[in-house]
């Protein structure tokens, strides 16, 4: 489709949510996509500086702020990619095998 023939229902880049997160009903939030991961994030919050980098870099947008101001993945949606652990500057997050505690 050419640029001139663009449908009025299509969003432009200015109208998209930051990070491309799907927010409308009927989105992927209805599906528990974390059920098939092989690794999950484990946390040692004693080293956390609350920088929010894990939340910023999470491709699934599944890291939420807790009541104490820390950031933790919602394991119903976390796919275990490990990007949060890689980006964490203080190694608060480590990836462990799904069966480990």
C-alpha positions in Angstrom: 0.0 0.0 0.0 1.3 3.4 -0.9 1.7 6.2 1.6 -1.1 8.1 0.0 -3.5 5.1 0.2 -2.9 4.7 4.0 -6.1 3.8 5.8 -7.4 6.4 8.3 -7.7 3.7 10.9 -3.9 3.1 10.9 -1.9 4.8 13.6 1.1 7.0 12.9 4.3 6.7 14.9 3.2 9.8 16.9 0.1 8.0 18.1 1.8 4.7 19.3 2.4 4.0 22.9 6.0 4.5 24.1 7.8 1.2 23.6 5.0 -0.2 21.3 3.2 -1.7 24.3 -0.3 -3.0 23.4 -2.7 -1.5 25.9 -6.2 -2.1 24.4 -8.5 -4.9 25.6 -8.2 -8.2 23.7 -4.4 -7.8 23.5 -1.8 -10.4 24.5 -2.6 -9.7 28.1 -5.3 -12.3 27.9 -2.7 -15.0 27.3 -0.3 -16.4 29.9 2.7 -16.3 27.7 5.2 -17.0 30.5 4.1 -20.7 30.9 6.7 -22.0 28.4 9.9 -20.2 29.6 12.9 -22.3 30.7 14.5 -19.6 32.9 13.0 -16.9 35.1 14.5 -13.8 36.8 15.5 -14.0 40.5 16.1 -10.9 42.6 18.4 -9.7 45.3 16.8 -6.3 46.1 19.5 -5.4 48.6 21.6 -4.2 45.7 18.8 -2.4 43.8 19.2 1.3 43.1 15.7 1.5 41.6 17.1 2.8 38.3 14.2 1.2 36.3 16.4 0.0 33.5 15.0 -3.5 33.7 11.5 -2.1 33.1 12.7 0.1 30.3 14.4 -2.7 28.4 11.8 -5.4 28.9 10.5 -6.3 25.4 7.2 -7.7 26.9 6.5 -4.7 29.2 5.9 -7.2 32.0 8.1 -5.6 34.7 6.1 -3.6 37.2 6.9 -1.4 40.2 6.2 -3.0 43.6 4.8 -1.1 46.6 8.4 -0.7 47.9 9.6 0.9 44.7 11.5 -2.1 43.3 10.8 -3.6 39.9 9.8 -7.2 39.4 8.6 -9.2 36.4 5.0 -10.5 36.2 5.8 -14.2 35.7 2.5 -14.8 34.0 3.9 -12.9 31.0 7.7 -13.0 31.4 9.3 -15.2 28.7 12.6 -15.5 30.4 14.7 -13.8 27.7 17.2 -12.4 30.3 17.4 -8.9 28.9 16.5 -7.4 32.3 19.4 -9.3 33.9 21.8 -8.2 31.2 20.9 -4.5 31.5 20.8 -4.4 35.4 23.9 -2.4 36.4 24.1 -3.8 39.9 23.4 -7.4 39.1 20.2 -7.5 41.2 18.6 -9.8 38.6 20.0 -13.2 37.8 18.4 -15.8 35.6 17.7 -19.2 37.1 16.3 -22.4 35.7 12.5 -22.5 36.0 12.6 -25.4 38.5 14.9 -23.7 41.0 13.8 -21.6 43.9 
